[in-house]
Amino acid sequence: MNSRARAWSAGWTFGLALLFLFVAGSLFAAPAPASAHGGTGSAATPRDGAMLDTSPEHVQVVLPADITTVGEMVIVDRSGRDWGQVPARIEGRTLSRRLQPGMPQGTYVMRWRVTFTDGHPATGSAEFSVGATATGARNPFALRVTPAGVAVFYATSAAVVIGLLLAIVVQARGLYGRADNHREGSAH
């Protein structure tokens, strides 16, 4: 292999290595969804996916840390109507809200956004059904993002990208190695 071909091959390999490092770094440096105190550890009542015969009088969420402020706590039906009767109430780690009486049969989503005493924000949601729709199956397409799911997604993505880049490098080395051998053979 002549020096010019070796220099070109080394430059190509160096460029692929830089591309690999950039892509791998981008995957691991990408911010994960914000979740204070792990984002897990909240317990909603009614629990996520609950199927109730009658409408509850109130809803509550117990969070992993003391709450200072409530940004939002809504309980909405499919049309977007909020069924909360009074503003949400804070008691330490518990956030609760009284509901309007006579909620019709249907599916409801409870969403909350709070700030903990240490300044970290937290958000969450839980879905529950009341009455006839409670006997139906839960929506299998509802998006549920968890910190563990995000970690698995990043790890899987990184493994796929690393595998593809390694395959490209191996393929390129094989192609250029054959081309160099062919040139050397024809020069003699």
N, C-alpha and C positions, 0 to 999 in steps of 0.2 A: 504494500500500500504506500503510495507516495505521500509526501508531507502535506501537500495541498488537500488530498482526500482525507487524511487523518485529521487535519485542522477543521475541515468542513464537518466531518462526522462528530468530532468533539464539540463543536459549536451547536450542532443539532441536538446532541444529547444534553448539553448544558441548557439549551432553550426548553427542552421537554421537562427537565428537572425543575426549572424555574416555574413553568406552567403548573406542574404538579404541586409544588409548594404553595403557589398562589391559590389554587383551587382548594387544596386541603386546609390552608389557613382561613380561607373565606368561610368554609363550612363550620369550622370550630369557633370562629370569631363572631358568627352571626348571633344576634341576641335572641334569647329564648323569650317566650311570652312572660310578662311580668307576673310574678306571684310572690307576695310577701310571705315570709315564714313557711316556705315550701308550697304554699298554695293548697296543700292538702290539709286535712284535719278539721275541715268545717263539716258540721252536721246540720242538715236542714230538716225541719218538720213542717209539712210532710216531706218525707225523704224523696230523693230524686227517683222518679219512676213509679211513685205511689199511685194506687188506684183506689179512690175513696168512694163510698156509697153516697155520702152527703158532703156538702161544702164545709170546710173548717171555719172556725170562728176567728182564728189568727194563724199566722205563720211565724216561724222563727229560725234563726241560724245561730249556731254556737261556733265561734271562730277560735283559732289557736292563740289569740292574744287579745288584750284589752283594746277596745275601740274608742277613739276620740270623736270622730265625726262620721256622719253618714252622707255620702254623695248621692246615693239613690237606693231605694228599696221599692220595687214595683212588683205587682202580681198581675200579669196581663193575660187576657184571653187571645184567641187567634185574630181577633179584629184589632188588638192593640189597646183595648180598654183596661185601665188600671182599676182593680177591685179593692185596693187598699182604702180603708175608711179614715184613718187618722195618720199623721206622720209616724215614721218608724221610731221606735224607742230603743235606747241603748242602756244596757245594764251589764257593765264589765265587758265580758266576751260575748254576750248575747245580744242579738239584734232581733227585734220582733215588730210585727205590725198587725193590727186588728183589721179584719176584712169586712166588707159590706155583706149584709145578710142576703140570702137568696141567690147565690151564684148559680147560674144555670149549668146544666150538664155540659161538659166539654173539657178541653185540655188547657191548662194554665202553665205559665212559666213565671217563676219567681227569680228576679235578678237583683243583685245587690252590689254596691260599690262603697267601700268604707276606707277609713284611714286608721291605722293602729296608733297607739300612744307613742311608739318609736318613730312615727312618720312614714312608715311603709304603707302604700296603698294595697288593697286587695279587692278582687272582684270574683263573682261566682254566680251560678244559676242552678236551679233545680226545676224539673218539670213534673207536674202531677195531673191526674185526671179526676173528674168528679162525675158520677152518674153513669149513664148508658155508655159513653165512650170509654169508661174505665174498663169495660169488659173486652174492648178491642186490644189488639197488639200495639205495643209501643212503636213509635216511628223508628225503624232500623237505620234510617239515614240521618238521624239527628247527630250533629257533630259533638263529640265529647273529647276535648283536648285536656290531657293530663300532663304533668311534668315528666312522668315516666314515658309516656307516649312520645313526647317531644325528644327526649334523650334517645329513644330507640330510632326515631326518624333520622336524627342527625348521625347516629352511629351507622345505620344502614346506608344512608346517602354517602357518607365518607368511605365506607367499604366499597361501594359500587364505583365511586370516582377513582379511588386508588387502584382497584382492579383494572378499570379501563385504561388508566394511564400506564400502568405496568404492561398491559397487553400492547399498547401502542409502542412503548419503548422496546419491548422484546421484538415486535414485528419490524420496527425500523432498524434495529441492529441486525436482524436477519437479512433484510432487503439490502441494506448498504454493505453488509459483509459480503453477500453474494456478488453485488455489483463491483466491489473492489477486487474480489477474486477473479471475476470475469475480465476486468481491465488488466490485471496483472498477467493473466494467462494469455491475453491477446497481444500484450506488449512483447512477449518473448518469442 
